[in-house]
Amino acid sequence: MKIAMVGSGYVGLVSGACFADFGHDVVCIDKDQSKIDRLHDGIMPIYEPGLAELVGTNVKAGRLTFTTNLAEGIAGAAAIFIAVGTPSRRGDGHADLSFVYAVAREVGETLSNDAVVVTKSTVPVGTGDEVERILRESGTSHKFSVVSNPEFLREGAAIGDFKHPDRIVIGAEDEFGREVMREVYRPLFLNQSPILFTSRRSSELIKYAGNAFLATKIMFINEMADLCEKVGADVQDVSRGIGADNRIGPKFLHAGPGYGGSCFPKDTLALLKTAEDYDSPVRIVESVVKANETRKRAMGRKVLDAIGGVETARGKKVALLGLTFKPNTDDMRDSPSIAIAMALHDAGVEVTAYDPEGMEQAAPLMPEVTMMKDPYSAIDGADAVVIVTEWDVFRALDLGRVKELAKVPLLVDLRNIYRPGDVRDAGFTYVSIGRH
């Protein structure tokens, strides 16, 4: 089957490469000529473990190609996926659907065969209805169906998530759409991956509801961590205790500096706007969004308190280890490190940092931070070392070397990746989240 993937960003490129690896013929389409040129040269526009190798293998096999020409790319495709960005719209927080609708118009004007048009982008309820209207108004004479097929990929583990999904959600309004989508995902039948067929609107809401629920779990355990610090409990024990209940589960119960990335911040906000439009407030999600924004800045204050408070902070130096919102990605969108670095800078603190993959993306977002070549050069002369992102490279730091290099042996662990006793035995003052 030929598949066209319109949009060669994170979702489009990972999905396209995985579909090609299943044996489909895939064309990834993007208007950015420089991106397409780099892909032809084997240069990935994003960092995702295993992606470069997967793309290279399927390009070599002739199953994966790239183009800027949409009409050429979708010709003969049985399924045309729309995988363009839907960022938060400036001013009101609604998802910006201009790219989705622009693709729908161009597809309608150039469609040369019967096809299923699939929204892979994360879109609010009702977007598929509008895409269908745009296609009908384009005057195409070919049979088409508009389907919702949200992605559930975790950055840093996207290829495994795509090939071994918990579920595949397909929102279709007719048998034509369902039939084509069964064929698209037929290679996964061997893995017995469950396919959930729903209405198109239900599918669109599933994506937002799922991300909002996960964001709620994150902020719940973060607030429990704050309570643990007040009452003398250990948040990791609390997390294990409630996570062992199979009605709750252990995932997304790790206390930290707040959530970021390409999904949770914009999707929770878009869900709030949808609820507002339909006069059906989701007050739990409202509280989650507010709590997360407050927490990021609060983590900056936590570091300042650790080095003696705002009054004595000016002129001190803090090393941030990890800048991306999570490990195994170069994604800096809404990363807690941005707010933490700004809080420190506002207090007159000199900030150095190291991240294995994210420094190029981080530099324009935090010009006040000096990027260093490795963790130890960042630590040299620091009054505090702060672990912001739990990259594996930070899990076994040479604490003896850190103590020699740092001006003050103070480790602030915002991800709880060290055992307090081990760090204190090495001669450090140790500050973590929800523990003593």
N, C-alpha and C positions, 0 to 999 in steps of 0.2 A: 504494500500500500504506500502511496505517496502522501506525505504529510508536509504541510507548510507551516512554519513557525514564524509569525510576524513579531519581531522583537528579539534581539539577541543579547539581552541583559542576563541577569542571574537566572530567572525562571525560564526564559526562552532557551538559553544556551544549554542549561542542564537538562531540561526536558527534551530538547531536540537531540542532544547527544545520546541520551538514554533510549529514546525511541529508535534512533539509528542502530544502536547496539542490539536492539531487539530484532533487527532485520528489516525495518521499514526504510524506505528512501525518504530522507528528510532534507528540506531546504530551509535554512535559517535566513530570514530577511530582516534587514535593518537599513534605515536611511542614512546612518552614519557611515560614510565611505571609509573613514580612517579605521573604524572598528572592524569593518569587513576586510579591509586590507590586512590588518593585524591578524585576524583569524585565519586568513589565507596563509599567513606566514607562521602560523602555529602559536601566536601570542594571545594569551587569554586576557580579556578585559577585566576579569575578576579573579580573586584567589579562592579556589575551592579544591580541597584535596582530591587528587585523582582526575580532575576535569581535563587537564591538558593531555594526559595520556589517553583518556576516553575519546576526546575529540580527534586526536591524531590518528588513532586506530581506525576510526570510522571514516575519516577523510581519506585515508589511504585505501580503504576498502571500497570507496566510491559511494557509500551510503549517506554521507553528510556533505552538503555543499552550502555555500554562502553567496548571497547576492543583495544588491540594493534595489533591484527591479522587482516590485511587488507583482505586477502582471505576469512576468516571466516565472516568478517563484511559485505562484499559486496555480499556474496552469496544470491541469491534470490531477491536482491534489484532491483526495477524497475528504480530508479533514484539514481545515485551515484554523490554526490556533492563534488567538490574539493574546500576546504576552508582553504588552507594553506597560510602562509605568503608570501608576495611579497615585501620585503623591498627594499629600494634603494640600488643599487649595488655600492659597494665601488669603487671610482675612476671616474666613469662616470655618475652616477645618474640614469642609466636605472633601470627599475624594475627587480629584481632578480627573474627569473622564474624557477630556478633550482628545487625548491620544487614541483612546479606545474608539471613540466615535469617528475620528479621522480615518482610522484603518477600516472601519466598517463601510464608510462611504467609498473608499478606494476599492475595496473588495467588491462591493456591489457594482461599481462602474466597470470592473475588469473581469468579473467572474466568467469563465469560459466553459464550465461544466457543472453538473450537479455536485453539491458539496455540503458538508456540515461545517458551520462556523462556530468555533468553540472559544468562549471567554476563559482563558487561563489566568488572566490578571485578576487580582482581588478587587471585586466591584460590589457596590451597594445593591440592595434588593431593587429589582426593576430595571437594572441595566440591560439585561438580555432582551427585555421587551423593547427598549429603545433601539438596540442594535438590530432587532428584527424589523422595526419600523423603517430604519434607515435603509436596510437592504431592500425592502419592498419598494420604497420610494425611488430607489436607484433605477428601477425599471428592468432589472435583470430578468431574463426569460428562463433562467435555469432554476431547477428545484434546489431548495436549500432548507436547512434547519439550523436554528440557533440553540446551542447547548452551553450549559455552565459546567465547568470541570475545574474546581479550585485546586490549587496546589497546597501540599502540606510538607514542604521541604524545610529542614533545619539547616541553616548555614553551617558549614563545616562537616555535615553528614548528609548532604543532599543526594548524592548518587545512591547511597544505600537506602535512603528513604524512598527514592523513586522506584528502585528495583524491588524493594521489599516493603511495600506500604502497609500500614495498619488497615486502610480502607481506601477505596477509590470512589469518590462521590461524583455522580453524573446527573445533572438536572436537565431533563429533556421533556419536550412536550409532544413528541410524536415518535412513531416506531422507526422512521427513517434515521432520526438522530440516535436513537438507542442502538440500532443495528450497526451503524458505522462505528460508534464508540466501543461496542463489544469487539469489533475487529481490531480497532486501534490497540486495545488493552488485552487482546487474546494471548499474547506471549506471557502475561502474568497469571493466566489461569493455572499454569503448572505449579505456581507458588501458592495457589489457592487463596490469592488475595481477594478479600470480599469486595464486591462492587455493589454500591448502594445507589439504586436509581430513585430519584426524587423529582418533584416539580422543579422548574428552573429557579423560582424564587426561593424555595427551601434550600437549594444548593448554595445560592448566593449568601444566604443568611448563615448557613452552617460554618462557612469559613470565618466570618466575623465573630459568631458566637463562640467558636472553639478558641480563637486567639484571645478573646476577652476573658474566657474562663481561665486560661493558662496565666494570663496577666494577673488575674485575681489571686490565683494560688501563690504567685511570686510575692505580691504585695502583702498577702496574709502572713506568710512566714516571715517577711521582713518586719512586720509590725509585732509579731510574736518575738522576734529577736530583740526588739527594743524593750519589750516587757521583760524578757529574760534578763537583760542587763539590770533592770530595776529591782527584780525580785531575787536575783542570784541563781537563776536556772541556766541550763545549757541548751541553746536553740538546736544544736545538732541532736541531742537526745530527744527533744520535743519533736523534731522533724522525723526521726526514725520511729518514734512512738506512734505518731499519727499516720505516717506513711505506710506502716505495716498493716493498717486497716485497708483491705482491698476495695472498700468503697471510696477511699481517698487516693491511695497510691503514692509512691515515693517521689515521682518526677515533679520537677518545678517546685520543690520544697527546700531549696538551698538559699539560705539568707545571703544577701549581698547588697550592692549599692544601688539597685534598681534595674529595671529593664530598658533596653534600647533596641536598635536594629531597624530593619526595613519593614517589619510587620506590626509588632505590638503597638508602638506609639501611634502610627497613622490609622491602624485598623480599629483600635479602641475609640479614637476620636471620630472616625467615620461612622462607627456604630452609634455613638452619641448623637451625631447629626441626623442620622436616619430615624432614630427614636424620637428626636425632637420634631422632625417633619411630620411624623405620624401621630404626634401627641401621645406617645407611649414611653415615658421616661424610664431609663435603666439606671437607677440611682446607685446601685452597687458599682457599676462600671464608672460612673461619674466620680465616685470616691476613689476608685483605683487610679484613675488618671491623675487626680489631684495629689494623691499620696505619692505616686511615683515621681512627679515633678519636684515635690517638696523634698523627697529623700535624696535625690542626686546632690542638691545643694547642701543638705544636711551632712552628707559624707565629707564634703569639703570642710565643714565646721568641725567634724569629728577629728580630721587630721590636724586642723589648727589647734584644737584642744589638746591633742597629744603632744604637740611641740611647745605647749605653754600658753596658748590662747592668742587671740587676735592682737592684744596689746603688745606682745613681745615677738610677734611673727616677722615683722619687717626685717629684711636682710638675711633671714634664714633660707636654707636650701632644702627642697624636698624632691626625692626621686620617685617618679611614677613608673611602675612596671606593668605594662599592658595598657593599651589605649582603646583597642577595638571593643565593641559591646560584648563580645564573647570570643573565646579562642577559635582558631582554625578558620578565620575569615579576615578580610581586610576592611570590613564594613564598619564605618565610623558613625553611621546615622544614629543620632540621639544617644550616643554612648555616654554613660555616666562620667567617663573621664573628662569630657568637655566641661561639664559644670564643676567638677572637682578642681580642675586646673584653673578655671576662672575664679573660683572662690579663693584659691591660694594666691593667685596673681593679684587679686583685689586687695589682699591683706599685705602685699609687698613681699611675698615669698618668691625666691628664684626657683623655677621648676625645670627639672631635667626629666627626660623620659626615654624609655626604650620599648618597642613593640616588634615582634618578629616579622609582621606583615603589614601593619597599618600605618607606619610613619609617613609614608608619602601622602596618604589620604588625610592623615591627621594634621599635617603641617599647616595647611591653609586655614584650618578650623581653630587652631590654637597657636597663633604666631608668637605668643609670649613664652612658649615652651621650647626649650633647646633639646632637639632630638640627638640621641647618642647612638654609637655603633653597637653597643652591647649593654647588658644590664649592669655590669661592674663599672663601666665608665660613667653611667648615669648615677650610680651610687656614690662615686668618689666625692668625699667632702660633704655628704648630705646629713642634715639634722634629722631626717626621717626617711625610711624606705617604705613605700606604699604599694601593695599589690592590688591592682585595680581589676586586672583580667587574669583568669586562671590558666594561662598558657602552660603547657607541660614543662617548658624550659625554666619556669620559675618555681617548680615544685621541689627541686633539689638544689637550691642555691648553696654554694659553699659558704656557710654562715661564718666560718672563721675568716674567710677573705672579706666578706661583707663587713664584719666588725672592724677589720683593719682599715678598710677604705672609708667607711662612714665616719663622719665627725661625731655623731651620737649613735650609739647602738639601740635604735628604736625601729621596730618593724610594725607597721600598721597593715594588717591583713584583712582586706575587705571581702575576701572570698573564703576565709577559713580553711586554707589549704595546708596549714601547719598545725602541729600539736603544740598547744601552749607550753607544756612542760619542756619540750625539746628546745624551743626557742629561748625560753628563760634560762635553761641550763647552759645555753651557749653564751649567756651574758647579756641578753637583750631585754629591754622593756618591750612587752608584746601587747598589742591592742588588736582585738578581732571583733567580729559581729555576734552579739548575743551570747558571749562566753566570758568567763572570768579567768 
